[in-house]
């Protein structure tokens, strides 16, 4: 697994978890979905992603998007 796939997997997991929590616990969990979406949008334009930096420090190989 490379950094790109790990970032996508983390983002998808966070979105699904926040949707499940908003349905079962409280609708404010949808703010987490919004945060993840905004982070993905800014990463698309700037190339800066904190999760990618963490995965790089963990030793994952670079992909095309995050080097």
Biopython code that builds the backbone (N, CA, C, O; Angstrom):
import numpy as np
from Bio.PDB.StructureBuilder import StructureBuilder

atoms = [
    (1, "UNK", "N", (0.853, -1.178, 0.000)),
    (1, "UNK", "CA", (0.000, 0.000, 0.000)),
    (1, "UNK", "C", (0.894, 1.234, 0.000)),
    (1, "UNK", "O", (1.882, 1.302, 0.731)),
    (2, "UNK", "N", (0.534, 2.205, -0.827)),
    (2, "UNK", "CA", (1.304, 3.435, -0.845)),
    (2, "UNK", "C", (0.541, 4.541, -0.106)),
    (2, "UNK", "O", (-0.574, 4.329, 0.371)),
    (3, "UNK", "N", (1.154, 5.708, -0.022)),
    (3, "UNK", "CA", (0.578, 6.817, 0.745)),
    (3, "UNK", "C", (-0.769, 7.238, 0.169)),
    (3, "UNK", "O", (-1.704, 7.506, 0.924)),
    (4, "UNK", "N", (-0.883, 7.301, -1.151)),
    (4, "UNK", "CA", (-2.136, 7.735, -1.775)),
    (4, "UNK", "C", (-3.304, 6.841, -1.352)),
    (4, "UNK", "O", (-4.358, 7.328, -0.943)),
    (5, "UNK", "N", (-3.099, 5.546, -1.456)),
    (5, "UNK", "CA", (-4.172, 4.608, -1.101)),
    (5, "UNK", "C", (-4.488, 4.660, 0.385)),
    (5, "UNK", "O", (-5.647, 4.523, 0.777)),
    (6, "UNK", "N", (-3.474, 4.856, 1.214)),
    (6, "UNK", "CA", (-3.705, 4.955, 2.651)),
    (6, "UNK", "C", (-4.526, 6.205, 2.990)),
    (6, "UNK", "O", (-5.410, 6.154, 3.844)),
    (7, "UNK", "N", (-4.234, 7.320, 2.326)),
    (7, "UNK", "CA", (-4.993, 8.549, 2.556)),
    (7, "UNK", "C", (-6.440, 8.359, 2.122)),
    (7, "UNK", "O", (-7.358, 8.753, 2.841)),
    (8, "UNK", "N", (-6.653, 7.759, 0.951)),
    (8, "UNK", "CA", (-8.021, 7.516, 0.493)),
    (8, "UNK", "C", (-8.765, 6.574, 1.432)),
    (8, "UNK", "O", (-9.944, 6.784, 1.717)),
    (9, "UNK", "N", (-8.084, 5.539, 1.914)),
    (9, "UNK", "CA", (-8.714, 4.598, 2.837)),
    (9, "UNK", "C", (-9.075, 5.269, 4.157)),
    (9, "UNK", "O", (-10.147, 5.024, 4.710)),
    (10, "UNK", "N", (-8.184, 6.112, 4.659)),
    (10, "UNK", "CA", (-8.460, 6.822, 5.902)),
    (10, "UNK", "C", (-9.633, 7.790, 5.726)),
    (10, "UNK", "O", (-10.526, 7.848, 6.571)),
    (11, "UNK", "N", (-9.626, 8.549, 4.627)),
    (11, "UNK", "CA", (-10.705, 9.512, 4.383)),
    (11, "UNK", "C", (-12.045, 8.800, 4.239)),
    (11, "UNK", "O", (-13.042, 9.233, 4.816)),
    (12, "UNK", "N", (-12.075, 7.728, 3.485)),
    (12, "UNK", "CA", (-13.318, 6.975, 3.316)),
    (12, "UNK", "C", (-13.824, 6.389, 4.617)),
    (12, "UNK", "O", (-15.025, 6.408, 4.886)),
    (13, "UNK", "N", (-12.917, 5.871, 5.422)),
    (13, "UNK", "CA", (-13.301, 5.318, 6.715)),
    (13, "UNK", "C", (-13.854, 6.398, 7.630)),
    (13, "UNK", "O", (-14.871, 6.192, 8.292)),
    (14, "UNK", "N", (-13.191, 7.546, 7.672)),
    (14, "UNK", "CA", (-13.661, 8.642, 8.527)),
    (14, "UNK", "C", (-15.039, 9.130, 8.096)),
    (14, "UNK", "O", (-15.875, 9.443, 8.944)),
    (15, "UNK", "N", (-15.286, 9.198, 6.798)),
    (15, "UNK", "CA", (-16.591, 9.633, 6.308)),
    (15, "UNK", "C", (-17.670, 8.627, 6.686)),
    (15, "UNK", "O", (-18.735, 9.015, 7.166)),
    (16, "UNK", "N", (-17.407, 7.342, 6.477)),
    (16, "UNK", "CA", (-18.404, 6.328, 6.822)),
    (16, "UNK", "C", (-18.679, 6.281, 8.314)),
    (16, "UNK", "O", (-19.828, 6.128, 8.729)),
    (17, "UNK", "N", (-17.642, 6.410, 9.120)),
    (17, "UNK", "CA", (-17.825, 6.407, 10.573)),
    (17, "UNK", "C", (-18.638, 7.619, 11.017)),
    (17, "UNK", "O", (-19.522, 7.500, 11.865)),
    (18, "UNK", "N", (-18.342, 8.786, 10.444)),
    (18, "UNK", "CA", (-19.078, 9.985, 10.860)),
    (18, "UNK", "C", (-20.543, 9.915, 10.432)),
    (18, "UNK", "O", (-21.417, 10.404, 11.148)),
    (19, "UNK", "N", (-20.820, 9.318, 9.283)),
    (19, "UNK", "CA", (-22.216, 9.156, 8.859)),
    (19, "UNK", "C", (-22.936, 8.197, 9.794)),
    (19, "UNK", "O", (-24.067, 8.456, 10.202)),
    (20, "UNK", "N", (-22.284, 7.088, 10.133)),
    (20, "UNK", "CA", (-22.903, 6.131, 11.052)),
    (20, "UNK", "C", (-23.163, 6.764, 12.418)),
    (20, "UNK", "O", (-24.217, 6.550, 13.019)),
    (21, "UNK", "N", (-22.193, 7.545, 12.905)),
    (21, "UNK", "CA", (-22.375, 8.202, 14.201)),
    (21, "UNK", "C", (-23.454, 9.279, 14.144)),
    (21, "UNK", "O", (-24.161, 9.499, 15.127)),
    (22, "UNK", "N", (-23.585, 9.950, 13.002)),
    (22, "UNK", "CA", (-24.633, 10.975, 12.904)),
    (22, "UNK", "C", (-26.023, 10.346, 12.888)),
    (22, "UNK", "O", (-26.988, 10.959, 13.343)),
    (23, "UNK", "N", (-26.126, 9.138, 12.371)),
    (23, "UNK", "CA", (-27.414, 8.455, 12.355)),
    (23, "UNK", "C", (-27.768, 7.833, 13.699)),
    (23, "UNK", "O", (-28.943, 7.730, 14.051)),
    (24, "UNK", "N", (-26.749, 7.418, 14.448)),
    (24, "UNK", "CA", (-27.015, 6.712, 15.701)),
    (24, "UNK", "C", (-26.831, 7.566, 16.949)),
    (24, "UNK", "O", (-27.514, 7.341, 17.948)),
    (25, "UNK", "N", (-25.933, 8.532, 16.916)),
    (25, "UNK", "CA", (-25.619, 9.291, 18.126)),
    (25, "UNK", "C", (-26.141, 10.725, 18.049)),
    (25, "UNK", "O", (-27.060, 11.093, 18.781)),
    (26, "UNK", "N", (-25.559, 11.531, 17.167)),
    (26, "UNK", "CA", (-25.935, 12.942, 17.095)),
    (26, "UNK", "C", (-25.590, 13.489, 15.712)),
    (26, "UNK", "O", (-24.542, 13.151, 15.163)),
    (27, "UNK", "N", (-26.457, 14.328, 15.142)),
    (27, "UNK", "CA", (-26.192, 14.871, 13.799)),
    (27, "UNK", "C", (-24.935, 15.738, 13.701)),
    (27, "UNK", "O", (-24.431, 15.954, 12.598)),
    (28, "UNK", "N", (-24.425, 16.233, 14.810)),
    (28, "UNK", "CA", (-23.207, 17.052, 14.762)),
    (28, "UNK", "C", (-22.000, 16.282, 14.251)),
    (28, "UNK", "O", (-21.003, 16.895, 13.871)),
    (29, "UNK", "N", (-22.063, 14.954, 14.230)),
    (29, "UNK", "CA", (-20.964, 14.177, 13.687)),
    (29, "UNK", "C", (-20.766, 14.435, 12.200)),
    (29, "UNK", "O", (-19.717, 14.101, 11.650)),
    (30, "UNK", "N", (-21.766, 15.030, 11.537)),
    (30, "UNK", "CA", (-21.605, 15.363, 10.120)),
    (30, "UNK", "C", (-20.567, 16.458, 9.906)),
    (30, "UNK", "O", (-20.063, 16.622, 8.794)),
    (31, "UNK", "N", (-20.244, 17.206, 10.954)),
    (31, "UNK", "CA", (-19.163, 18.187, 10.834)),
    (31, "UNK", "C", (-17.836, 17.494, 10.542)),
    (31, "UNK", "O", (-16.982, 18.065, 9.864)),
    (32, "UNK", "N", (-17.650, 16.279, 11.039)),
    (32, "UNK", "CA", (-16.440, 15.513, 10.726)),
    (32, "UNK", "C", (-16.386, 15.196, 9.235)),
    (32, "UNK", "O", (-15.323, 15.270, 8.619)),
    (33, "UNK", "N", (-17.531, 14.844, 8.659)),
    (33, "UNK", "CA", (-17.591, 14.597, 7.218)),
    (33, "UNK", "C", (-17.207, 15.854, 6.446)),
    (33, "UNK", "O", (-16.455, 15.787, 5.473)),
    (34, "UNK", "N", (-17.722, 16.993, 6.879)),
    (34, "UNK", "CA", (-17.374, 18.258, 6.236)),
    (34, "UNK", "C", (-15.906, 18.583, 6.357)),
    (34, "UNK", "O", (-15.295, 19.068, 5.405)),
    (35, "UNK", "N", (-15.327, 18.321, 7.527)),
    (35, "UNK", "CA", (-13.904, 18.568, 7.729)),
    (35, "UNK", "C", (-13.057, 17.704, 6.810)),
    (35, "UNK", "O", (-12.098, 18.186, 6.206)),
    (36, "UNK", "N", (-13.407, 16.438, 6.704)),
    (36, "UNK", "CA", (-12.655, 15.529, 5.829)),
    (36, "UNK", "C", (-12.768, 15.990, 4.377)),
    (36, "UNK", "O", (-11.781, 15.989, 3.642)),
    (37, "UNK", "N", (-13.967, 16.381, 3.969)),
    (37, "UNK", "CA", (-14.160, 16.856, 2.604)),
    (37, "UNK", "C", (-13.367, 18.114, 2.307)),
    (37, "UNK", "O", (-12.756, 18.230, 1.244)),
    (38, "UNK", "N", (-13.372, 19.062, 3.243)),
    (38, "UNK", "CA", (-12.595, 20.285, 3.049)),
    (38, "UNK", "C", (-11.094, 20.004, 3.004)),
    (38, "UNK", "O", (-10.362, 20.620, 2.229)),
    (39, "UNK", "N", (-10.647, 19.077, 3.836)),
    (39, "UNK", "CA", (-9.230, 18.720, 3.839)),
    (39, "UNK", "C", (-8.839, 18.074, 2.510)),
    (39, "UNK", "O", (-7.757, 18.339, 1.987)),
    (40, "UNK", "N", (-9.710, 17.231, 1.966)),
    (40, "UNK", "CA", (-9.422, 16.615, 0.677)),
    (40, "UNK", "C", (-9.387, 17.665, -0.432)),
    (40, "UNK", "O", (-8.556, 17.589, -1.337)),
    (41, "UNK", "N", (-10.285, 18.637, -0.360)),
    (41, "UNK", "CA", (-10.322, 19.695, -1.361)),
    (41, "UNK", "C", (-9.063, 20.559, -1.316)),
    (41, "UNK", "O", (-8.477, 20.852, -2.358)),
    (42, "UNK", "N", (-8.644, 20.967, -0.123)),
    (42, "UNK", "CA", (-7.441, 21.793, -0.041)),
    (42, "UNK", "C", (-6.203, 20.991, -0.421)),
    (42, "UNK", "O", (-5.264, 21.550, -0.986)),
    (43, "UNK", "N", (-6.180, 19.689, -0.122)),
    (43, "UNK", "CA", (-5.036, 18.860, -0.507)),
    (43, "UNK", "C", (-4.938, 18.727, -2.028)),
    (43, "UNK", "O", (-3.842, 18.617, -2.576)),
    (44, "UNK", "N", (-6.080, 18.737, -2.700)),
    (44, "UNK", "CA", (-6.078, 18.650, -4.162)),
    (44, "UNK", "C", (-5.415, 19.873, -4.785)),
    (44, "UNK", "O", (-4.755, 19.762, -5.818)),
    (45, "UNK", "N", (-5.585, 21.028, -4.169)),
    (45, "UNK", "CA", (-5.033, 22.258, -4.735)),
    (45, "UNK", "C", (-3.632, 22.577, -4.224)),
    (45, "UNK", "O", (-2.817, 23.138, -4.957)),
    (46, "UNK", "N", (-3.349, 22.224, -2.972)),
    (46, "UNK", "CA", (-2.064, 22.609, -2.392)),
    (46, "UNK", "C", (-1.044, 21.480, -2.339)),
    (46, "UNK", "O", (0.160, 21.734, -2.308)),
    (47, "UNK", "N", (-1.513, 20.235, -2.329)),
    (47, "UNK", "CA", (-0.606, 19.102, -2.177)),
    (47, "UNK", "C", (-0.207, 18.841, -0.741)),
    (47, "UNK", "O", (0.563, 17.919, -0.472)),
    (48, "UNK", "N", (-0.720, 19.638, 0.193)),
    (48, "UNK", "CA", (-0.395, 19.485, 1.616)),
    (48, "UNK", "C", (-1.468, 18.646, 2.292)),
    (48, "UNK", "O", (-2.649, 18.996, 2.265)),
    (49, "UNK", "N", (-1.055, 17.539, 2.898)),
    (49, "UNK", "CA", (-1.987, 16.668, 3.597)),
    (49, "UNK", "C", (-1.315, 16.136, 4.861)),
    (49, "UNK", "O", (-0.335, 15.397, 4.769)),
    (50, "UNK", "N", (-1.822, 16.498, 6.034)),
    (50, "UNK", "CA", (-1.222, 16.005, 7.272)),
    (50, "UNK", "C", (-1.204, 14.484, 7.372)),
    (50, "UNK", "O", (-0.242, 13.907, 7.881)),
    (51, "UNK", "N", (-2.251, 13.836, 6.894)),
    (51, "UNK", "CA", (-2.288, 12.369, 6.950)),
    (51, "UNK", "C", (-1.176, 11.765, 6.096)),
    (51, "UNK", "O", (-0.567, 10.767, 6.480)),
    (52, "UNK", "N", (-0.915, 12.365, 4.946)),
    (52, "UNK", "CA", (0.158, 11.871, 4.086)),
    (52, "UNK", "C", (1.515, 12.015, 4.765)),
    (52, "UNK", "O", (2.384, 11.156, 4.618)),
    (53, "UNK", "N", (1.692, 13.099, 5.506)),
    (53, "UNK", "CA", (2.952, 13.289, 6.227)),
    (53, "UNK", "C", (3.126, 12.217, 7.310)),
    (53, "UNK", "O", (4.230, 11.718, 7.528)),
    (54, "UNK", "N", (2.035, 11.873, 7.978)),
    (54, "UNK", "CA", (2.092, 10.833, 9.014)),
    (54, "UNK", "C", (2.396, 9.475, 8.388)),
    (54, "UNK", "O", (3.223, 8.721, 8.899)),
    (55, "UNK", "N", (1.723, 9.169, 7.281)),
    (55, "UNK", "CA", (1.980, 7.888, 6.616)),
    (55, "UNK", "C", (3.403, 7.809, 6.082)),
    (55, "UNK", "O", (4.007, 6.737, 6.096)),
    (56, "UNK", "N", (3.946, 8.926, 5.611)),
    (56, "UNK", "CA", (5.333, 8.940, 5.149)),
    (56, "UNK", "C", (6.288, 8.665, 6.307)),
    (56, "UNK", "O", (7.271, 7.940, 6.156)),
    (57, "UNK", "N", (5.985, 9.259, 7.474)),
    (57, "UNK", "CA", (6.824, 9.020, 8.654)),
    (57, "UNK", "C", (6.730, 7.568, 9.112)),
    (57, "UNK", "O", (7.658, 7.044, 9.727)),
    (58, "UNK", "N", (5.601, 6.918, 8.809)),
    (58, "UNK", "CA", (5.429, 5.509, 9.165)),
    (58, "UNK", "C", (6.149, 4.579, 8.199)),
    (58, "UNK", "O", (6.237, 3.374, 8.434)),
    (59, "UNK", "N", (6.670, 5.153, 7.096)),
    (59, "UNK", "CA", (7.470, 4.353, 6.181)),
    (59, "UNK", "C", (6.756, 3.868, 4.936)),
    (59, "UNK", "O", (7.310, 3.040, 4.213)),
    (60, "UNK", "N", (5.550, 4.345, 4.649)),
    (60, "UNK", "CA", (4.861, 3.938, 3.436)),
    (60, "UNK", "C", (5.533, 4.568, 2.225)),
    (60, "UNK", "O", (6.113, 5.651, 2.311)),
    (61, "UNK", "N", (5.447, 3.877, 1.102)),
    (61, "UNK", "CA", (6.039, 4.372, -0.140)),
    (61, "UNK", "C", (5.201, 5.503, -0.710)),
    (61, "UNK", "O", (3.982, 5.531, -0.541)),
    (62, "UNK", "N", (5.859, 6.431, -1.384)),
    (62, "UNK", "CA", (5.157, 7.549, -2.012)),
    (62, "UNK", "C", (4.364, 7.069, -3.209)),
    (62, "UNK", "O", (4.732, 6.115, -3.893)),
    (63, "UNK", "N", (3.250, 7.772, -3.438)),
    (63, "UNK", "CA", (2.449, 7.501, -4.629)),
    (63, "UNK", "C", (2.580, 8.678, -5.578)),
    (63, "UNK", "O", (3.520, 9.465, -5.473)),
    (64, "UNK", "N", (1.649, 8.796, -6.494)),
    (64, "UNK", "CA", (1.703, 9.878, -7.487)),
    (64, "UNK", "C", (1.298, 11.222, -6.883)),
    (64, "UNK", "O", (1.874, 12.253, -7.231)),
    (65, "UNK", "N", (0.323, 11.221, -5.989)),
    (65, "UNK", "CA", (-0.235, 12.481, -5.499)),
    (65, "UNK", "C", (0.601, 13.084, -4.382)),
    (65, "UNK", "O", (0.844, 14.291, -4.386)),
    (66, "UNK", "N", (1.043, 12.287, -3.434)),
    (66, "UNK", "CA", (1.738, 12.806, -2.254)),
    (66, "UNK", "C", (3.157, 12.283, -2.246)),
    (66, "UNK", "O", (3.389, 11.084, -2.084)),
    (67, "UNK", "N", (4.117, 13.198, -2.424)),
    (67, "UNK", "CA", (5.528, 12.784, -2.452)),
    (67, "UNK", "C", (6.284, 13.335, -1.287)),
    (67, "UNK", "O", (7.482, 13.085, -1.155)),
]
sb = StructureBuilder()
sb.init_structure("model")
sb.init_model(0)
sb.init_chain("A")
sb.init_seg("    ")
for serial, (resi, resn, name, xyz) in enumerate(atoms, 1):
    if name == "N":
        sb.init_residue(resn, " ", resi, " ")
    sb.init_atom(name, np.array(xyz, "f"), 0.0, 1.0, " ", f" {name:<3s}", serial, name[0])
structure = sb.get_structure()
